[in-house]
């Protein structure tokens, strides 16, 4: 299994509070991704990173920010959580932008009350 | 924007039958296509990666085909087992990202 660790795995928070999810990899892969998975929508890309300090938006990036200060860590921040951000968040890593195989973490379940 | 459709959305089969899961996508400009398995409450496990230059890829009882020009991929699972019960997702890869279908939810009945 690819070395991907997400933390926390479960979190319950209140509307308006900031939340940070962490993805840590031990594979030294250049590309890292954050997806959210919701019933009826499938998996949707939030943000991705193609190197340290290099990030770009996905299809559902509003309300989210990311940071990557080290190759191994990719942080997803909800500045002010809303109930619509209740979801399961998955981190993924890849060695290449278009040809590398993607490997996923176990997910972080976030509930915003 | 890449649109991915997986048919059927759900199916139940008796143990031992072969499974055929279909995936279609709208943008044929892809570099590869990946099939995943997801068990309830778990992450995605990569099953097969087919490069755009390949027609098919095999791993054990699994075989995936790719027809890039027509925007189709099929996952075949031979001699299904109850442990194959899961949701299967296909994801064509292009434009620096994967696009996902909503999956084929499979139940194999003992």
Interface residues (C-beta under 8 A of the other chain):
Chain A: X33 X40 X41 X42 X43 X44 X45 X48 X50 X56 X58 X59 X90 X92 X97 X98 X99 X101 X102 X103 X104 X105 X106 X107
Chain B: X1 X31 X32 X34 X36 X42 X43 X44 X45 X46 X49 X51 X89 X91 X93 X94 X95 X96 X97 X98 X100 X101 X102 X103
